[in-house]
Amino acid sequence: MDELPIVIVGAGLAGLCCARRLQQAQVPFLILESTDRVGGRVRTEECSGFRLDVGFQVLLTSYPEVANTLDLPSLNLGSFQSGAQIRYNGKFVRLADPWREPRHLVATALSGVGTLADKLRIFSLQRDVARGDLDALLERPETTTRERLVEHGFSARIIEGFFEPFFGGVFLEDELHTSSRKFDYLFRLFSTGVATLPAGGMAQIPQQLAVGLPNHAVRLSAPVRHVAAANVELESGERIAAAQVVVACDPWNAARLLGSSKPALAHGTRTLYFAAPQSPLQDPILVLNGDGVGMVRSVCVPSQVSSGYAPADQALISVSLRSESTEGQEGELSEQVRTELSQWFGAAVHQWQHLRTFEIPHALPHQDSIQPPSTGPRFSIDPSGVLVCGDAHDIASIQGAMRSGREVAEHLIKSARFGP
């Protein structure tokens, strides 16, 4: 076996999963991370006793890599209720999965978000995507998510009132131009799994992945300037020889390191957090803006899902804004959001204390096309010989990042240089 380590650039989910698999095979590695923490785009910050995830995220228990890799009980997960509460025509209506929430069957059937036929089409869509192997969904003919919904017979009312705000929040783009393959894949996982939050915030996921990795094999605050197949150069000028270099950072930094003139298209997100004496919601559920008017896309109360997100006498409220929401100073923006939500929840909203606003220009890569698994691996080899992995090479998600990292490690383990 080559004595030099495999150098992994980036300690996000892909890099950590790559390292874990290499460690299992006793292949030496070194992770170089530019920041002072692991996790990449999965971050949680502390603020006045609150845990704030940097951008609204959830952990789906149905992600195959999650089920196979993480110790879920130790995350002490709290669960969202299935479906959503939707602000529609100035009122709140419930759209639930009656198989999971039978008590909301009547409310779901009578809700004005879509027709009764639309509700039945949701069941038929669930049956359609549940057939066969999960990855087989990525081999289907491809169109946009919006066209997929229209072809399935959904009315404009339910597309605009439910699918746009819900999957617009998942994809971070409201036009639903994202690949229908990605939609089918995630719709199945949302239908079969549970959306959860770890008690310690989403950062608990990469922290758990990093447990057990040798301290000397993870270097934080070590930004990389340049990469080649067999060495890296740090911003400090230090050069490190490698048996192989794996770039496992986000696609925009990967493009910079590899000298690409065509970095991946990005979708951004803006999330505001507020502290309140109590939750405006009765249940731990996602609230969607089904009217399509205003800045707000969705609202939830993370502390209602997992009590670790807020002090015992407080509620933490998360507000995600639509992609076309107006620009503005942080204080001005938070006041505009409070004014808008006071029409939803009443004058008490004006007493909410604004904690933080997170604006992330590069939150997710745009994926209008998904490569079928049959056409190649979920990583790439740069012309320079550098291996590149991450969620942009798979379904852009926690699942995609973890799987891409694992698969590039398995490729190395099976190679003549690193295999048994």
C-alpha positions as CSV (number, residue, x, y, z in Angstrom):
1,M,0.0,0.0,0.0
2,D,1.2,3.5,-0.8
3,E,2.6,5.2,2.4
4,L,1.3,8.7,1.4
5,P,-2.2,9.6,2.6
6,I,-5.2,10.2,0.4
7,V,-5.7,13.9,0.9
8,I,-9.4,14.9,1.1
9,V,-10.1,18.6,0.6
10,G,-13.2,19.5,2.6
11,A,-14.7,18.2,5.8
12,G,-18.3,18.4,4.8
13,L,-20.6,15.3,4.7
14,A,-18.9,14.0,1.5
15,G,-15.4,14.4,2.8
16,L,-16.3,12.9,6.2
17,C,-18.0,9.9,4.6
18,C,-15.1,9.3,2.3
19,A,-12.7,9.4,5.3
20,R,-14.8,7.0,7.4
21,R,-14.9,4.4,4.6
22,L,-11.1,4.7,4.0
23,Q,-10.6,4.3,7.7
24,Q,-12.6,1.1,7.7
25,A,-10.3,-0.2,5.0
26,Q,-7.2,1.0,6.9
27,V,-6.2,3.3,4.0
28,P,-4.4,6.4,5.4
29,F,-6.0,9.8,4.7
30,L,-5.7,13.4,5.7
31,I,-8.7,15.9,5.6
32,L,-7.9,19.5,5.0
33,E,-10.7,21.9,6.0
34,S,-10.6,25.7,5.4
35,T,-12.8,26.6,8.4
36,D,-12.5,25.8,12.1
37,R,-15.2,23.1,12.1
38,V,-16.5,20.1,10.3
39,G,-19.8,20.0,8.4
40,G,-19.5,22.2,5.3
41,R,-22.9,23.6,4.5
42,V,-24.4,21.7,7.5
43,R,-23.9,24.2,10.3
44,T,-25.5,25.2,13.6
45,E,-24.7,28.3,15.5
46,E,-25.4,29.2,19.1
47,C,-27.2,32.5,19.9
48,S,-28.5,33.5,23.3
49,G,-29.3,29.9,24.3
50,F,-30.8,29.1,20.9
51,R,-29.5,26.7,18.2
52,L,-29.8,28.2,14.8
53,D,-29.2,26.0,11.7
54,V,-27.6,28.0,9.0
55,G,-30.4,27.7,6.5
56,F,-33.5,25.7,7.1
57,Q,-32.7,22.0,6.8
58,V,-34.2,18.7,7.9
59,L,-32.9,15.1,8.2
60,L,-35.0,12.5,6.4
61,T,-34.9,9.1,8.2
62,S,-35.6,7.5,4.8
63,Y,-32.3,8.5,3.3
64,P,-30.5,5.2,2.7
65,E,-27.1,6.5,3.6
66,V,-28.5,8.0,6.8
67,A,-30.0,4.7,7.9
68,N,-26.8,2.8,7.1
69,T,-24.2,5.3,8.4
70,L,-25.6,7.3,11.3
71,D,-26.5,6.2,14.9
72,L,-30.0,7.8,14.8
73,P,-31.0,7.1,18.4
74,S,-27.9,9.0,19.7
75,L,-29.1,12.1,17.7
76,N,-32.2,12.2,19.9
77,L,-34.4,13.2,16.9
78,G,-37.6,15.2,17.1
79,S,-40.1,14.7,14.3
80,F,-42.2,17.0,12.2
81,Q,-45.8,16.0,11.6
82,S,-46.4,14.8,8.1
83,G,-47.9,17.0,5.4
84,A,-48.2,20.8,5.9
85,Q,-50.4,23.6,7.2
86,I,-51.0,26.0,4.3
87,R,-51.9,29.6,4.4
88,Y,-54.5,29.7,1.6
89,N,-57.0,32.5,0.8
90,G,-56.2,34.1,4.1
91,K,-56.9,31.0,6.2
92,F,-55.0,28.0,7.4
93,V,-55.9,24.6,5.9
94,R,-54.3,21.2,6.5
95,L,-52.9,18.9,3.9
96,A,-51.9,15.7,5.6
97,D,-51.1,12.1,4.7
98,P,-54.2,10.4,5.9
99,W,-52.4,7.1,6.3
100,R,-50.1,8.7,8.9
101,E,-52.5,11.3,10.2
102,P,-56.0,9.7,9.9
103,R,-57.5,12.3,12.3
104,H,-56.9,14.9,9.6
105,L,-58.6,12.9,6.8
106,V,-61.7,15.1,6.6
107,A,-59.8,18.3,6.9
108,T,-57.4,17.3,4.1
109,A,-60.3,16.2,1.9
110,L,-62.2,19.4,2.4
111,S,-59.2,21.8,2.2
112,G,-59.4,24.3,-0.6
113,V,-55.8,23.6,-1.7
114,G,-56.6,21.6,-4.8
115,T,-59.6,19.5,-5.6
116,L,-60.6,16.1,-4.2
117,A,-59.2,14.6,-7.4
118,D,-55.9,16.3,-6.6
119,K,-55.8,14.6,-3.2
120,L,-56.4,11.2,-4.9
121,R,-53.7,12.0,-7.4
122,I,-51.2,12.4,-4.5
123,F,-52.0,8.9,-3.4
124,S,-51.5,7.6,-7.0
125,L,-48.2,9.5,-7.2
126,Q,-47.1,7.9,-4.0
127,R,-47.9,4.5,-5.4
128,D,-46.1,5.3,-8.6
129,V,-42.8,6.3,-7.1
130,A,-42.9,3.5,-4.5
131,R,-42.6,0.8,-7.2
132,G,-39.2,-0.9,-7.6
133,D,-35.7,0.1,-6.5
134,L,-35.2,3.7,-5.3
135,D,-32.4,4.4,-7.8
136,A,-34.6,3.1,-10.7
137,L,-36.5,6.4,-10.3
138,L,-33.4,8.1,-11.7
139,E,-33.5,6.0,-14.8
140,R,-37.0,7.3,-15.8
141,P,-37.5,9.7,-18.7
142,E,-36.6,13.2,-17.6
143,T,-38.6,16.5,-17.7
144,T,-39.0,19.3,-15.2
145,T,-40.8,18.9,-11.9
146,R,-43.6,21.2,-13.0
147,E,-44.2,19.3,-16.2
148,R,-44.2,16.0,-14.3
149,L,-46.9,17.4,-12.0
150,V,-49.0,18.6,-15.0
151,E,-48.6,15.3,-16.8
152,H,-49.8,13.5,-13.7
153,G,-53.0,15.5,-13.8
154,F,-52.6,17.9,-10.9
155,S,-54.5,21.2,-11.1
156,A,-52.8,24.6,-11.1
157,R,-54.4,25.2,-7.7
158,I,-52.6,22.4,-5.9
159,I,-49.3,23.0,-7.8
160,E,-49.3,26.7,-6.8
161,G,-50.8,26.1,-3.3
162,F,-48.7,23.1,-2.2
163,F,-46.0,21.9,-4.6
164,E,-44.5,25.3,-5.3
165,P,-44.0,26.4,-1.7
166,F,-43.0,22.9,-0.4
167,F,-40.7,21.7,-3.2
168,G,-39.7,25.3,-4.0
169,G,-38.2,25.2,-0.4
170,V,-36.6,21.8,-1.0
171,F,-35.1,22.8,-4.4
172,L,-34.6,26.5,-3.5
173,E,-36.3,27.6,-6.8
174,D,-39.9,28.4,-7.1
175,E,-40.4,27.7,-10.8
176,L,-39.9,24.0,-10.3
177,H,-37.5,23.7,-13.2
178,T,-35.6,21.0,-11.2
179,S,-35.3,17.5,-12.8
180,S,-38.4,15.3,-12.5
181,R,-36.0,12.5,-11.5
182,K,-35.0,14.4,-8.4
183,F,-38.6,15.2,-7.6
184,D,-39.7,11.5,-7.9
185,Y,-36.7,10.4,-5.7
186,L,-37.4,13.0,-3.0
187,F,-41.1,12.6,-3.1
188,R,-40.7,8.9,-2.3
189,L,-38.4,9.6,0.5
190,F,-40.7,12.2,2.0
191,S,-43.6,9.8,1.6
192,T,-41.9,6.9,3.3
193,G,-39.7,8.7,5.9
194,V,-40.0,11.2,8.7
195,A,-38.5,14.8,8.6
196,T,-36.6,15.3,11.8
197,L,-34.2,17.6,13.6
198,P,-31.4,16.4,15.9
199,A,-31.6,17.7,19.5
200,G,-28.2,19.4,19.1
201,G,-29.0,21.0,15.7
202,M,-28.1,19.8,12.3
203,A,-24.4,20.2,13.0
204,Q,-24.7,17.1,15.2
205,I,-24.7,15.0,12.0
206,P,-21.2,15.9,10.8
207,Q,-20.0,15.9,14.4
208,Q,-21.1,12.3,14.7
209,L,-19.5,11.4,11.4
210,A,-16.2,12.9,12.6
211,V,-16.2,10.9,15.9
212,G,-13.5,8.2,15.8
213,L,-11.5,9.8,13.0
214,P,-7.9,10.3,14.2
215,N,-7.2,13.8,15.4
216,H,-4.0,14.0,13.3
217,A,-5.9,13.1,10.2
218,V,-8.2,16.1,10.3
219,R,-6.6,19.6,9.9
220,L,-9.0,22.5,10.5
221,S,-8.3,26.1,9.5
222,A,-6.2,24.8,6.6
223,P,-7.5,26.5,3.4
224,V,-6.1,25.1,0.2
225,R,-4.9,27.3,-2.7
226,H,-4.2,24.7,-5.4
227,V,-4.7,21.0,-6.0
228,A,-3.1,18.4,-8.3
229,A,-3.5,14.7,-8.5
230,A,-0.6,14.0,-6.1
231,N,-0.2,17.1,-4.0
232,V,-2.0,20.2,-2.6
233,E,-0.7,23.6,-1.8
234,L,-2.2,25.5,1.2
235,E,-2.8,29.2,1.3
236,S,0.1,29.3,3.8
237,G,2.5,28.0,1.1
238,E,2.8,24.6,2.6
239,R,2.8,21.7,0.1
240,I,1.5,18.3,1.0
241,A,2.3,15.2,-1.1
242,A,-0.6,12.8,-1.6
243,A,-1.2,9.3,-2.9
244,Q,-4.3,10.8,-4.4
245,V,-6.2,14.0,-4.0
246,V,-10.0,14.0,-3.5
247,V,-11.8,17.3,-3.7
248,A,-14.9,17.0,-1.5
249,C,-15.9,20.6,-1.0
250,D,-19.0,22.4,-2.5
251,P,-19.1,22.6,-6.3
252,W,-18.2,26.3,-6.4
253,N,-15.1,26.0,-4.3
254,A,-14.2,22.8,-6.3
255,A,-14.5,24.8,-9.5
256,R,-12.1,27.5,-8.1
257,L,-9.6,24.9,-7.0
258,L,-9.7,23.1,-10.3
259,G,-9.6,26.2,-12.4
260,S,-12.9,25.6,-14.0
261,S,-14.5,28.5,-15.9
262,K,-18.0,27.0,-15.5
263,P,-18.9,26.6,-11.9
264,A,-22.2,25.0,-11.1
265,L,-25.3,27.2,-11.1
266,A,-26.4,28.0,-7.6
267,H,-29.6,28.5,-5.7
268,G,-29.5,30.7,-2.6
269,T,-31.6,30.9,0.5
270,R,-32.4,33.4,3.2
271,T,-33.6,32.3,6.6
272,L,-34.6,34.5,9.6
273,Y,-34.8,33.3,13.2
274,F,-37.0,34.9,15.9
275,A,-37.4,34.2,19.6
276,A,-40.9,34.3,21.1
277,P,-42.5,33.6,24.4
278,Q,-44.6,30.9,22.8
279,S,-45.1,29.1,19.5
280,P,-47.8,30.5,17.1
281,L,-48.5,26.9,16.0
282,Q,-50.4,24.1,17.8
283,D,-48.4,21.3,16.2
284,P,-44.8,20.7,15.1
285,I,-45.5,21.1,11.4
286,L,-44.3,23.1,8.4
287,V,-46.5,26.1,7.4
288,L,-46.5,27.0,3.7
289,N,-47.4,30.2,2.0
290,G,-50.0,28.8,-0.5
291,D,-51.2,32.2,-1.6
292,G,-47.9,33.0,-3.3
293,V,-48.0,36.6,-2.1
294,G,-45.4,38.2,0.0
295,M,-41.8,37.4,0.9
296,V,-42.4,34.4,3.2
297,R,-42.2,30.9,1.8
298,S,-42.5,28.9,4.9
299,V,-42.5,29.0,8.7
300,C,-41.8,26.4,11.3
301,V,-40.9,26.3,15.0
302,P,-37.8,24.1,15.4
303,S,-38.1,24.1,19.2
304,Q,-41.5,22.5,18.9
305,V,-39.9,19.7,16.9
306,S,-36.9,19.3,19.2
307,S,-36.7,21.1,22.6
308,G,-32.9,21.4,22.4
309,Y,-33.3,24.3,19.9
310,A,-34.4,26.9,22.5
311,P,-34.4,27.7,26.3
312,A,-37.2,26.1,28.2
313,D,-39.3,29.2,28.4
314,Q,-38.9,30.3,24.8
315,A,-39.9,29.3,21.2
316,L,-37.5,29.4,18.2
317,I,-39.3,30.5,15.0
318,S,-37.7,29.9,11.6
319,V,-38.9,31.8,8.6
320,S,-37.7,31.0,5.0
321,L,-38.1,33.6,2.3
322,R,-39.0,33.1,-1.3
323,S,-36.2,33.3,-3.9
324,E,-37.5,36.5,-5.3
325,S,-37.9,38.3,-2.0
326,T,-36.8,41.9,-1.8
327,E,-33.3,43.0,-0.8
328,G,-33.0,45.0,2.4
329,Q,-31.0,45.7,5.5
330,E,-31.3,43.1,8.2
331,G,-33.3,45.2,10.6
332,E,-35.6,46.5,7.9
333,L,-36.1,43.0,6.5
334,S,-37.0,41.5,9.9
335,E,-39.6,44.2,10.4
336,Q,-41.1,43.5,7.0
337,V,-41.3,39.8,7.8
338,R,-43.0,40.5,11.2
339,T,-45.5,42.8,9.5
340,E,-46.3,40.1,6.9
341,L,-46.6,37.4,9.5
342,S,-48.8,39.5,11.8
343,Q,-51.5,38.9,9.1
344,W,-51.0,35.2,9.7
345,F,-50.6,35.0,13.5
346,G,-51.8,38.3,14.9
347,A,-50.2,41.3,16.6
348,A,-48.2,39.2,19.0
349,V,-45.7,38.7,16.1
350,H,-44.4,42.3,16.6
351,Q,-43.1,41.2,20.0
352,W,-40.9,38.5,18.4
353,Q,-37.2,39.2,18.9
354,H,-35.1,38.9,15.8
355,L,-32.0,36.8,16.5
356,R,-30.2,36.3,13.2
357,T,-30.6,36.3,9.4
358,F,-28.6,33.8,7.3
359,E,-28.2,34.6,3.6
360,I,-26.5,31.8,1.7
361,P,-26.0,32.6,-2.0
362,H,-24.6,29.2,-2.7
363,A,-26.8,26.8,-0.8
364,L,-27.7,24.2,-3.4
365,P,-26.5,23.4,-7.0
366,H,-29.2,23.8,-9.6
367,Q,-30.1,20.3,-11.0
368,D,-32.3,20.5,-14.1
369,S,-30.7,17.2,-15.2
370,I,-29.8,14.1,-13.1
371,Q,-27.3,11.5,-14.4
372,P,-28.8,8.0,-14.2
373,P,-26.8,5.6,-12.0
374,S,-26.4,3.3,-15.0
375,T,-24.3,5.9,-16.9
376,G,-21.5,6.3,-14.4
377,P,-20.3,6.7,-10.8
378,R,-21.5,9.5,-8.4
379,F,-18.1,11.3,-8.6
380,S,-15.9,12.5,-11.4
381,I,-12.2,12.5,-12.4
382,D,-10.8,15.9,-13.4
383,P,-8.5,16.0,-16.4
384,S,-5.7,16.7,-13.9
385,G,-6.4,13.3,-12.2
386,V,-8.0,14.8,-9.1
387,L,-11.1,12.9,-7.9
388,V,-14.2,15.1,-7.2
389,C,-17.2,14.2,-5.1
390,G,-20.1,15.9,-3.4
391,D,-23.9,16.3,-3.6
392,A,-23.6,17.9,-7.1
393,H,-22.6,14.5,-8.4
394,D,-25.8,12.9,-7.0
395,I,-29.1,14.1,-5.7
396,A,-28.2,17.4,-4.1
397,S,-29.0,16.6,-0.5
398,I,-27.6,15.0,2.7
399,Q,-28.2,11.6,1.0
400,G,-26.3,12.7,-2.1
401,A,-23.3,14.1,-0.3
402,M,-22.9,11.1,1.9
403,R,-23.2,8.6,-0.9
404,S,-20.9,10.4,-3.3
405,G,-18.2,10.5,-0.6
406,R,-18.6,6.8,0.3
407,E,-18.5,5.8,-3.4
408,V,-15.3,7.7,-4.2
409,A,-13.6,6.0,-1.2
410,E,-14.8,2.6,-2.4
411,H,-13.4,3.3,-5.9
412,L,-10.0,4.0,-4.3
413,I,-10.2,0.9,-2.0
414,K,-10.9,-1.3,-5.0
415,S,-8.1,0.2,-7.1
416,A,-4.8,-1.7,-7.4
417,R,-2.9,1.0,-5.5
418,F,-5.0,0.9,-2.3
419,G,-6.8,-2.4,-2.4
420,P,-5.8,-5.5,-0.5
